[in-house]
Amino acid sequence: MSWIRVTKFDPRTAALADRHYSRRKIGSPQFMPPGQTIILITADERAVFGWWRPDPKSGIVAMNGRDGWTCTIFRNESTQRSSDLILGAEIALALFALDCGPSGMLTYVWDRKIKSVNPGYCFKMAGWTTVGRSADGRKTLLTKPFTEAGRQPSPR
């Protein structure tokens, strides 16, 4: 399934975001922080993926001190395998992003707020690696090098 790029004010993506555990203000017309954003929706409108990065020209640094593109939201209500959608979102990022930064692609998974006993499993199946925890210890931090965008991990 291919991704379609939309703006952070797209009502279809905002509706999907309303059902995500990270949503702060249900019903808000947008859901991404200020800075560079790449918002993706699937053609069937059943999945959303949001990439975010502070604008390098602004001088603002992400709170975690890392410089890369962060997945701030991924919600999959489709029948597509989440790891396949993640790989597709990585390819879209590589197509739309002018650069990435040395930290590559990043995401946090709030362990307690998801049903899986293996937090971030779908990202891990797409080749992401657990590298730590958030500053408050509640979230798992996963990364993947930008040079590996869209590449599936080798079978073990």
Secondary structure, 3 states (H helix, E strand, C coil): CCEEEECCCCHHHHHHHHCCCCCCCCCCCCCCCCCEEEEEEECCCCEEEEEEECCHHHCCCCCCCCCEEEEEEEEECCCCCHHHHHHHHHHHHHHHCCCCCCCEEEEEEEHHHCCCCCCCHHHHHCCCEEEEECCCCCEEEEEECHHHCCCCCCCC
